[in-house]
């Protein structure tokens, strides 16, 4: 069985369908066996050993197909769980960044800072925090100052 890179569950499904179209299944095997039994020579019927061997082959084929299906389902589950994990990790990372930014802003409350605004250096006391577009800005002298604009904290 060829295993492709675990990048997309769609590709795995397409691969599984292509393989299924190109291989004989247990239904095909049963049709062949029934046809063989139907057209056998009545004077020399099939030997018991041959029949038992063919039934064993059919059983082995069915077990291999079930195992193959189980492995493919397991791989699809792994791919799906990796996709979910990536989404979950991105959400956690986003929350951590937001919390870290908020925490930095809280540490500035009541402190005197120096910041650049419109090309000039200003000073003032951080009186509040405000959220803008998912990030926090400090309110200094009734002006919104991005935390990245603050150069000195006293």
N, C-alpha and C positions, 0 to 999 in steps of 0.2 A: 504494500500500500504506500502510495506516495503521499508525504505530508508536506503541505505548503506552509509558508510563513503565516503566523497567526496575526495577520493584519486586518482581515475582514471576514466577518461571518458570512457575508453574501458570496464571496469567492469560494468558501468551503462548501456551501450549499450547491453552487454551480458545479463544482468538482465532483461532488457526490452524485448529482444527477447524471453527469456525463459518464461516470464509471458504471452506474446502474444500467445505462442504455447499452453498454458495450460488453456486459458479462451475462453469463447464463445464471439464472436463479433456480431456486428449488422447484418452482412451478414448471420451468422448462425441463428440469431433470425428471420430474414426475411424468410429464407428457412423453418424454423419450422412453421411459421405463414402461409405461402403459402401451405405447406403440410397439415396443419390442415384445411384450407379452402377448399382444393381440396377434402379431404376425409370426410368432415362433412356429417352428415345424412341430406338428402334432405327434409325429413319430419320435422326435427327439426333443422333448420339452427341456426347458432351462434347468440346469443343474442347481440343486439347493444351495450349494456353495456360492455359485455365481450370483444367485438371487440375494443371499445374505450379504455378500460383498457389496452388491449395488445398494442395498438398503443402508449398509454401514456408511457408504460413500455419501448417500443422501443425508444421513444424520450428521455426518461431519461437515458437509456443505452448509447445512442449516445452522449448525453451531458457529461456524466461521462467519456466516452472514450476521448472526446475532451479535457476535463479538465485534465485528466491524462496525455495526450500527451503534453499539454501546461506546466504542472508542470515538467515533465521529461525534456523537452527542456530547461526550465528555469534552472533546476539543472545542465544540461550539460553546459549551458552558464556560470554558476557560476564557475564550475570546470575549464573550459577553461580560463576564465578571471583570476582565481587564478594562473594558470600555467603561463599566460602571465605576471602577476604582479610579480611573483617570478623571472622570467627572467629579467624583467625590473629593479627590485630592485637590482639584482646581478650586472647588468651593471652599474647602478648609483653608487653602492658601490665601484666597481672597479675603476671608474673614480674619485671618491672622494679620494680614497687611493693614486692614481697616482698624483692627484693635490696636496694633502697634502705633499707627498714626494718631489715633485718639489718645493713647497713653502719652505720647510725646507732647501733644497739645496740653493735656492736663498738667504735666510737669512745668509748663510755662505760665500757667495762671498766676497772676499777681507778681510776676517777675518783670524786671525792666529789661528791654531788649533793644538791640540795634538792628535795623533792617533796611534793605534797599527797596525803594519804590519810585518808579518813573525816573530812574537814573540818579537818584540822590539818596544819601544816607540819612535816615531818620531814627529817632529814639522815642520810646514810650513804654508804657506798662500794659501787659496783656490783661485785658479785663474780661474777655469771654472767648469761647470757641464756637465756631459755626460750621455746619457741614455743608459743603458745596460739591456736588457731583461725586459723592462717595469719599471725598477727602475732607479733612478739617482745615479750617483757616483760623488764625488768631485775629481777634479784634484788638487793634492797638490804635489809640487816638481816633476812635470811631471809623477806622479804616480796616478793611479786610486784608490781611497779610498772609500769604501762603507760608507754610512752615519752612519751605525751602528758601524763602527770601530773608529769613532771620540769620544774621551773621554773628551776633554776639548776644549771650545771655548773661545778665549780671545777677 
